Each structure stands twice: as structure tokens, then as C-alpha cells.
Amino acid sequence: MSKLNLKLRRTPKAARHQRRLSDNRHVKNSPVIEKIPSLSRRESEVLSWVSRGKTNSDIGEILGISRRTVDTLLSRTYQKLGVENRTAAVMCLIEFIQTMQNLN
């Protein structure tokens, strides 16, 4: 399992996320999520954080991008997955991971 290295901006909220990530827990942004057809790496990262219940603002802080960029990335993700909202996108992710696990 690989560790996700993030550069966080110095805000109190980002510092809390950094502490959570650096307390020897591995963030499971596994290669499986990056295999979802047609999603860019950044779209995969955003979807990974959505699956952990993060808001668009939180994701922006964690990844060091604006909330509007997160909105755009999610909009593209929904279009590529053929869904209309974050819940449906995460369900696609879960189904994809289960399918990949069944193949192994």
C-alpha cells in the first residue's frame, strides 16, 4: 500500500487534516481508484476524498486548490461516470472496487 503525500496550505483546518494523515495511518487512495476508466488522476483524488465524506471546501484545502476547481473536477467526474451527484459517483466507485476485487 502506498502512502499519499500531500502538501497542505497553512490554515488551521488544513493543519488538522495534516495531523490526521500523518498519524501513521495510510490514506487508501489505492491504484484501484485510478483505474476507473477516463478519470484523470486529480478527478480520482477528488472522488477519493468525496468517498471519505469531505466537503468541496475541505477537499480544496486538503489538495491546495480552490473550491471552484473542486466543483469543476466533480462536474467532469459526474459527466464521465454518467451520474448526477456525489452519492451516485461514490456508488460507482464502490461498484468498481468490488468488481476489481472479484477479479483477483
PyMOL CGO cylinders between C-alpha atoms (Angstrom):
from pymol import cmd
from pymol.cgo import CYLINDER

trace = [
    CYLINDER, 0.00, 0.00, 0.00, 1.41, 3.37, -0.95, 0.3, 1, 1, 1, 1, 1, 1,
    CYLINDER, 1.41, 3.37, -0.95, 1.22, 6.44, 1.23, 0.3, 1, 1, 1, 1, 1, 1,
    CYLINDER, 1.22, 6.44, 1.23, -0.40, 9.60, -0.11, 0.3, 1, 1, 1, 1, 1, 1,
    CYLINDER, -0.40, 9.60, -0.11, 1.86, 12.62, 0.30, 0.3, 1, 1, 1, 1, 1, 1,
    CYLINDER, 1.86, 12.62, 0.30, 0.06, 15.93, 0.40, 0.3, 1, 1, 1, 1, 1, 1,
    CYLINDER, 0.06, 15.93, 0.40, 1.31, 19.49, 0.53, 0.3, 1, 1, 1, 1, 1, 1,
    CYLINDER, 1.31, 19.49, 0.53, -1.12, 21.46, 2.61, 0.3, 1, 1, 1, 1, 1, 1,
    CYLINDER, -1.12, 21.46, 2.61, -1.55, 25.18, 2.92, 0.3, 1, 1, 1, 1, 1, 1,
    CYLINDER, -1.55, 25.18, 2.92, -1.04, 26.56, 6.41, 0.3, 1, 1, 1, 1, 1, 1,
    CYLINDER, -1.04, 26.56, 6.41, -4.59, 27.02, 7.66, 0.3, 1, 1, 1, 1, 1, 1,
    CYLINDER, -4.59, 27.02, 7.66, -5.97, 25.68, 10.94, 0.3, 1, 1, 1, 1, 1, 1,
    CYLINDER, -5.97, 25.68, 10.94, -8.30, 23.30, 9.11, 0.3, 1, 1, 1, 1, 1, 1,
    CYLINDER, -8.30, 23.30, 9.11, -5.51, 22.07, 6.82, 0.3, 1, 1, 1, 1, 1, 1,
    CYLINDER, -5.51, 22.07, 6.82, -3.27, 21.54, 9.86, 0.3, 1, 1, 1, 1, 1, 1,
    CYLINDER, -3.27, 21.54, 9.86, -5.95, 19.29, 11.40, 0.3, 1, 1, 1, 1, 1, 1,
    CYLINDER, -5.95, 19.29, 11.40, -6.13, 17.24, 8.18, 0.3, 1, 1, 1, 1, 1, 1,
    CYLINDER, -6.13, 17.24, 8.18, -2.34, 17.01, 8.08, 0.3, 1, 1, 1, 1, 1, 1,
    CYLINDER, -2.34, 17.01, 8.08, -2.25, 15.71, 11.64, 0.3, 1, 1, 1, 1, 1, 1,
    CYLINDER, -2.25, 15.71, 11.64, -4.90, 13.12, 10.80, 0.3, 1, 1, 1, 1, 1, 1,
    CYLINDER, -4.90, 13.12, 10.80, -2.99, 11.96, 7.73, 0.3, 1, 1, 1, 1, 1, 1,
    CYLINDER, -2.99, 11.96, 7.73, 0.41, 11.87, 9.35, 0.3, 1, 1, 1, 1, 1, 1,
    CYLINDER, 0.41, 11.87, 9.35, -0.50, 9.86, 12.42, 0.3, 1, 1, 1, 1, 1, 1,
    CYLINDER, -0.50, 9.86, 12.42, 0.81, 6.67, 10.75, 0.3, 1, 1, 1, 1, 1, 1,
    CYLINDER, 0.81, 6.67, 10.75, -2.46, 5.90, 9.04, 0.3, 1, 1, 1, 1, 1, 1,
    CYLINDER, -2.46, 5.90, 9.04, -2.36, 5.26, 5.32, 0.3, 1, 1, 1, 1, 1, 1,
    CYLINDER, -2.36, 5.26, 5.32, -4.82, 7.08, 3.11, 0.3, 1, 1, 1, 1, 1, 1,
    CYLINDER, -4.82, 7.08, 3.11, -6.31, 4.48, 0.85, 0.3, 1, 1, 1, 1, 1, 1,
    CYLINDER, -6.31, 4.48, 0.85, -6.04, 6.29, -2.46, 0.3, 1, 1, 1, 1, 1, 1,
    CYLINDER, -6.04, 6.29, -2.46, -5.11, 2.95, -3.93, 0.3, 1, 1, 1, 1, 1, 1,
    CYLINDER, -5.11, 2.95, -3.93, -4.27, 2.24, -7.56, 0.3, 1, 1, 1, 1, 1, 1,
    CYLINDER, -4.27, 2.24, -7.56, -7.78, 0.77, -7.88, 0.3, 1, 1, 1, 1, 1, 1,
    CYLINDER, -7.78, 0.77, -7.88, -9.39, 4.21, -7.83, 0.3, 1, 1, 1, 1, 1, 1,
    CYLINDER, -9.39, 4.21, -7.83, -7.05, 5.45, -10.54, 0.3, 1, 1, 1, 1, 1, 1,
    CYLINDER, -7.05, 5.45, -10.54, -8.15, 2.62, -12.81, 0.3, 1, 1, 1, 1, 1, 1,
    CYLINDER, -8.15, 2.62, -12.81, -11.68, 3.96, -13.16, 0.3, 1, 1, 1, 1, 1, 1,
    CYLINDER, -11.68, 3.96, -13.16, -11.79, 4.48, -16.90, 0.3, 1, 1, 1, 1, 1, 1,
    CYLINDER, -11.79, 4.48, -16.90, -11.43, 8.02, -18.20, 0.3, 1, 1, 1, 1, 1, 1,
    CYLINDER, -11.43, 8.02, -18.20, -10.97, 9.79, -14.85, 0.3, 1, 1, 1, 1, 1, 1,
    CYLINDER, -10.97, 9.79, -14.85, -7.87, 11.94, -14.53, 0.3, 1, 1, 1, 1, 1, 1,
    CYLINDER, -7.87, 11.94, -14.53, -5.61, 11.50, -11.54, 0.3, 1, 1, 1, 1, 1, 1,
    CYLINDER, -5.61, 11.50, -11.54, -6.93, 14.72, -9.98, 0.3, 1, 1, 1, 1, 1, 1,
    CYLINDER, -6.93, 14.72, -9.98, -10.56, 13.68, -10.55, 0.3, 1, 1, 1, 1, 1, 1,
    CYLINDER, -10.56, 13.68, -10.55, -9.73, 10.35, -8.88, 0.3, 1, 1, 1, 1, 1, 1,
    CYLINDER, -9.73, 10.35, -8.88, -8.18, 12.16, -5.91, 0.3, 1, 1, 1, 1, 1, 1,
    CYLINDER, -8.18, 12.16, -5.91, -11.23, 14.36, -5.50, 0.3, 1, 1, 1, 1, 1, 1,
    CYLINDER, -11.23, 14.36, -5.50, -13.58, 11.37, -5.74, 0.3, 1, 1, 1, 1, 1, 1,
    CYLINDER, -13.58, 11.37, -5.74, -11.48, 9.57, -3.16, 0.3, 1, 1, 1, 1, 1, 1,
    CYLINDER, -11.48, 9.57, -3.16, -11.93, 12.46, -0.71, 0.3, 1, 1, 1, 1, 1, 1,
    CYLINDER, -11.93, 12.46, -0.71, -15.66, 12.66, -1.52, 0.3, 1, 1, 1, 1, 1, 1,
    CYLINDER, -15.66, 12.66, -1.52, -15.93, 8.99, -0.58, 0.3, 1, 1, 1, 1, 1, 1,
    CYLINDER, -15.93, 8.99, -0.58, -14.49, 9.92, 2.83, 0.3, 1, 1, 1, 1, 1, 1,
    CYLINDER, -14.49, 9.92, 2.83, -17.27, 12.46, 3.38, 0.3, 1, 1, 1, 1, 1, 1,
    CYLINDER, -17.27, 12.46, 3.38, -15.26, 15.63, 2.74, 0.3, 1, 1, 1, 1, 1, 1,
    CYLINDER, -15.26, 15.63, 2.74, -16.97, 18.79, 1.51, 0.3, 1, 1, 1, 1, 1, 1,
    CYLINDER, -16.97, 18.79, 1.51, -15.76, 20.57, -1.61, 0.3, 1, 1, 1, 1, 1, 1,
    CYLINDER, -15.76, 20.57, -1.61, -14.21, 23.29, 0.56, 0.3, 1, 1, 1, 1, 1, 1,
    CYLINDER, -14.21, 23.29, 0.56, -12.40, 20.68, 2.67, 0.3, 1, 1, 1, 1, 1, 1,
    CYLINDER, -12.40, 20.68, 2.67, -11.12, 18.92, -0.45, 0.3, 1, 1, 1, 1, 1, 1,
    CYLINDER, -11.12, 18.92, -0.45, -9.87, 22.22, -1.82, 0.3, 1, 1, 1, 1, 1, 1,
    CYLINDER, -9.87, 22.22, -1.82, -7.95, 22.92, 1.38, 0.3, 1, 1, 1, 1, 1, 1,
    CYLINDER, -7.95, 22.92, 1.38, -6.51, 19.41, 1.51, 0.3, 1, 1, 1, 1, 1, 1,
    CYLINDER, -6.51, 19.41, 1.51, -5.35, 19.45, -2.13, 0.3, 1, 1, 1, 1, 1, 1,
    CYLINDER, -5.35, 19.45, -2.13, -4.34, 23.11, -2.16, 0.3, 1, 1, 1, 1, 1, 1,
    CYLINDER, -4.34, 23.11, -2.16, -6.83, 24.08, -4.86, 0.3, 1, 1, 1, 1, 1, 1,
    CYLINDER, -6.83, 24.08, -4.86, -9.90, 26.33, -4.86, 0.3, 1, 1, 1, 1, 1, 1,
    CYLINDER, -9.90, 26.33, -4.86, -13.39, 25.11, -4.07, 0.3, 1, 1, 1, 1, 1, 1,
    CYLINDER, -13.39, 25.11, -4.07, -14.41, 26.17, -7.60, 0.3, 1, 1, 1, 1, 1, 1,
    CYLINDER, -14.41, 26.17, -7.60, -11.73, 23.88, -9.07, 0.3, 1, 1, 1, 1, 1, 1,
    CYLINDER, -11.73, 23.88, -9.07, -13.11, 21.03, -6.96, 0.3, 1, 1, 1, 1, 1, 1,
    CYLINDER, -13.11, 21.03, -6.96, -16.61, 21.87, -8.26, 0.3, 1, 1, 1, 1, 1, 1,
    CYLINDER, -16.61, 21.87, -8.26, -15.33, 21.70, -11.84, 0.3, 1, 1, 1, 1, 1, 1,
    CYLINDER, -15.33, 21.70, -11.84, -13.47, 18.42, -11.26, 0.3, 1, 1, 1, 1, 1, 1,
    CYLINDER, -13.47, 18.42, -11.26, -16.57, 16.86, -9.70, 0.3, 1, 1, 1, 1, 1, 1,
    CYLINDER, -16.57, 16.86, -9.70, -18.75, 18.10, -12.54, 0.3, 1, 1, 1, 1, 1, 1,
    CYLINDER, -18.75, 18.10, -12.54, -16.41, 16.42, -15.04, 0.3, 1, 1, 1, 1, 1, 1,
    CYLINDER, -16.41, 16.42, -15.04, -16.36, 13.27, -12.91, 0.3, 1, 1, 1, 1, 1, 1,
    CYLINDER, -16.36, 13.27, -12.91, -20.17, 13.12, -12.84, 0.3, 1, 1, 1, 1, 1, 1,
    CYLINDER, -20.17, 13.12, -12.84, -20.28, 13.54, -16.61, 0.3, 1, 1, 1, 1, 1, 1,
    CYLINDER, -20.28, 13.54, -16.61, -17.67, 10.84, -17.23, 0.3, 1, 1, 1, 1, 1, 1,
    CYLINDER, -17.67, 10.84, -17.23, -19.41, 8.41, -14.86, 0.3, 1, 1, 1, 1, 1, 1,
    CYLINDER, -19.41, 8.41, -14.86, -22.87, 9.25, -16.17, 0.3, 1, 1, 1, 1, 1, 1,
    CYLINDER, -22.87, 9.25, -16.17, -24.23, 10.29, -12.77, 0.3, 1, 1, 1, 1, 1, 1,
    CYLINDER, -24.23, 10.29, -12.77, -25.83, 13.43, -11.35, 0.3, 1, 1, 1, 1, 1, 1,
    CYLINDER, -25.83, 13.43, -11.35, -24.49, 13.72, -7.79, 0.3, 1, 1, 1, 1, 1, 1,
    CYLINDER, -24.49, 13.72, -7.79, -21.71, 12.80, -5.36, 0.3, 1, 1, 1, 1, 1, 1,
    CYLINDER, -21.71, 12.80, -5.36, -23.64, 9.88, -3.84, 0.3, 1, 1, 1, 1, 1, 1,
    CYLINDER, -23.64, 9.88, -3.84, -24.08, 8.23, -7.23, 0.3, 1, 1, 1, 1, 1, 1,
    CYLINDER, -24.08, 8.23, -7.23, -20.40, 8.87, -8.06, 0.3, 1, 1, 1, 1, 1, 1,
    CYLINDER, -20.40, 8.87, -8.06, -19.30, 7.16, -4.85, 0.3, 1, 1, 1, 1, 1, 1,
    CYLINDER, -19.30, 7.16, -4.85, -21.64, 4.24, -5.61, 0.3, 1, 1, 1, 1, 1, 1,
    CYLINDER, -21.64, 4.24, -5.61, -19.91, 3.87, -8.99, 0.3, 1, 1, 1, 1, 1, 1,
    CYLINDER, -19.91, 3.87, -8.99, -16.58, 3.86, -7.17, 0.3, 1, 1, 1, 1, 1, 1,
    CYLINDER, -16.58, 3.86, -7.17, -17.77, 1.17, -4.73, 0.3, 1, 1, 1, 1, 1, 1,
    CYLINDER, -17.77, 1.17, -4.73, -19.11, -0.98, -7.55, 0.3, 1, 1, 1, 1, 1, 1,
    CYLINDER, -19.11, -0.98, -7.55, -15.87, -0.59, -9.48, 0.3, 1, 1, 1, 1, 1, 1,
    CYLINDER, -15.87, -0.59, -9.48, -13.74, -1.56, -6.45, 0.3, 1, 1, 1, 1, 1, 1,
    CYLINDER, -13.74, -1.56, -6.45, -15.94, -4.58, -5.75, 0.3, 1, 1, 1, 1, 1, 1,
    CYLINDER, -15.94, -4.58, -5.75, -15.66, -5.66, -9.38, 0.3, 1, 1, 1, 1, 1, 1,
    CYLINDER, -15.66, -5.66, -9.38, -11.86, -5.31, -9.28, 0.3, 1, 1, 1, 1, 1, 1,
    CYLINDER, -11.86, -5.31, -9.28, -11.68, -7.30, -6.05, 0.3, 1, 1, 1, 1, 1, 1,
    CYLINDER, -11.68, -7.30, -6.05, -13.80, -10.08, -7.53, 0.3, 1, 1, 1, 1, 1, 1,
    CYLINDER, -13.80, -10.08, -7.53, -11.41, -10.32, -10.47, 0.3, 1, 1, 1, 1, 1, 1,
    CYLINDER, -11.41, -10.32, -10.47, -8.47, -11.01, -8.14, 0.3, 1, 1, 1, 1, 1, 1,
]
cmd.load_cgo(trace, "trace")
